[in-house]
Amino acid sequence: MKIKHLALSVATLGLAASCSTNETQKDAPGIDVEYMDTSVRPQDDFYTYVNGKWNETAKIPDDRTSWGGFQILRKQTDADVLSILEKAEASGKYDKNTDQAKAIAVFNSILDTKARDEKGIKPIMPYINKIEAVTSISALQELLATNPSAISAPFFGLSAYSDPNDSNINVAYIGVGGLGLPDRDYYLKEDEDSKKIREQYVAHVSRMLNYIGETDTEAKAERILELETQLAEPRLDKVARRDFRNYNNRYHVNDLNTVAENINWKNFMSDLGMESLPDTVLVMEPKYMSQLDQMLVSTPIEDLKLLTKWATFNDATGQLSTEIERANWEFYSKTLSGAKAQRPIKERALSVVNNTIGEAVGQLYVDEKFPPEAKEKAEAMVTNVISAFKNRINNLEWMTDSTKAKAIEKLNKFTVKIGYPDEFKDYSDLKVGKNKSYYENMLAVSEWNFKDNLSKIGKPVDKTEWGMSPQTVNAYFNPLYNEIVFPAAILQPPFYDYKADAAVNYGGIGAVIGHEISHAFDDSGARFDADGNLKNWWTDEDLEQFTARGEKLAALYSSIEVLDSVYINGKFTLGENIGDLGGVLGAYDGLQMHLKENGNPGKIEGFTPEQRFFLSWATVWRTKMRDEALKTKIKTDPHSPGQYRAYVPLQNVDAFYEAFDLKEGDELYLKPEDRVRIW
């Protein structure tokens, strides 16, 4: 069972592919003026003003569901990593036991489609047959516990992570199992889109069950939907899942039977391989576990087996034959997100390597693509934006001094990680190899990950570990570590370039830095103190003010209709929207500090530094997205769509009004009293 990673990231971050067209500035990267549509007033439609001509000419590639600066940079980075990986293999200098050789072995096992197609469904059938042989709930429980890597648990699972009450210690979490559809809303909503997707899902499941030898597959697919709906209903909704207090339900191991009496918890943990039972367990969703407990005893064993077989097969479809992989793609990528073609197999293979043993490749990537000076310059910018954020907190009119002091303490205790970890992950115990199939290698990775995670329960947290590999184009804030993390791949041209003027860099990477800092003070991160513990540090008065301001921002975003009758969920996206607003403000102040220290260069390409800052921000978020992908994003992604991230935060920034002379009557104008002011 994989517990969702608790870090908050920019996730759908778009990145600007920019170079100047000004003859006198042609050596300096800048704003893509050729992609601007200056026939549009920036005061009325800032996104189109900045990105209008790009929007007219850009096409979403068939193998993508969206396209923009982020996707372009991701593709460029993938090309770099592919080249590095292929050169490493050709060099012949990596012994089979090295981490790099293991990454190459996994990569090549994915590319060996001939072997995959010859094996077909065979690799997974021993586990499907084991499930089929079960005759009781207790036997099914034992099977799930003794085969946690090969057999997927659709019911619940156990994992280790930082204790929110003492973030320096790892504790056992019991969390919900996986579902076949991306979110509980797909099962429970009665709108026409949700109904249609459920029908398409049943058809997909029916088709896929044939591969594992099932008969009467349509009826069984309908039953799987019914069972998954029962498992979806008691779960927390996506807004409630953002509040970690809902997960902080502590039980002594001897008291777990008060949550689910029909599960033999001690046997389950022993069968998992735990040498000793933990004293404390966090049950993330007690309501779910209680209803699951009743479902397990009221549901025929044949139905529970059917659901387990489907979950196990569904999780492994990408690791089997290319026919099965494509059948899976046709529903999850084509139907749900609108993709028209699969991505090239090398890109798919690289994605798997990056997401499983990514740091083995990350070492090579950093050596070739991330010079020490890049890290030094990024560190200087982070220091500047943090300083600007401190100033903003100290100058807040609505916050009392005692809460300000706690907020500053939290900033002062930030851990900042840039580029790559000081020590890369050790994969010496990982048993993958070039003579193993793709499925076998992935099974080995899963077993290694599970044992590594389980071994952490009750032990000190290693806060030097990273949640992303260096070649990841993203960034994140982890509230339990009180850290902000910027992998190397996000700190590269053309998004961040030391040759570009400061305004462009502050509007790009500077605002991303500010965004991650702001996550420490969004509606979720603000519940954690300077040590990463779930502890209230607010006065009642300040918390009431903060909550009211957040509700105002949520209402603003909830009024945005992205497609016919499809609206942004302002409560679900609140943390990311606070991050964007705080990020822009912190980065803008950081730019002003930089200009004061280093001088104002005046206009470049006809724009002041302040204007170029906001132009850079809007360029970051240029995005085109298929309607299917946009609908899925609204249901499952806590980030607002890029087009709206480009300008909605700016409507609440006074400096934006000054830079572009916004006045009452302009389309983007908000009255001063209507602007949201948080950080």
TATAVEN-V715474 format. One line per field, one symbol per residue. burial: I if it has 9 or more other C-alpha atoms within 8 Angstrom, else O. Layout:
burial = ???
//
This chain:
burial = IOOOOOIIIIOOIIIIIIIIIOOOIIOIIIIIOOIIIOOIIIIIIIIIIIIIIIIOOOOIOIIIIIIIIIIIIIOOIIOOIIOIIOOIIOOOOIOOOIIIIIIIIIIIIIIOIOOIIOIIIOIIIOIIOIIOOIOOIOIIIIIIIIOIIIIIIIIIIIIIIIIIOIIOIIIIIIIIIIIOOOIIOIIIOOOOOIIOIIOIIIIIIIIIIIOIOOOOIIOIIIIIIOIIIOIIOIIOOOIOIOIIOIIIIOIIIOOIIOIIIIOOIOOIIIIIOIOOIIOIIIIIIIOIIIIIIIOIIOOOIOIIIIIIIIIIIIOIIIIIIIOIIIIIIIIIIIIIIIIOOIOOOOIIIIOIIIOOIIIIIIIIIIOOOIIOOIIOIIIOIIOIIIIIIIOIIOOOOOOOOOIIOIIIIIIOIIOOIIIIIOOOOOOOOOOIIIOIIIIIIIIIIIIIOIOOIIOIIIOOIOOOOOOOIIIIIIIIIIIIIIIIIIIIIIIIOIIIIOOIIIIIIIIIIIIIIIIIIIIIIIIIIIIIIIIIIIOOOOOOOIIOIIIOIIIIIIIIIIOOIOOOOOIIIIIIIIIIIIIIIIIIIIIIIIIOIIIOOOOOOOOIOOIIIIIIIIIIIIIIIIIIIIIIIIIIIIOIIIIIIIIOIIIOIIIIIOOIIOOIOIOOOIOIIIOOOOIOOOO
//
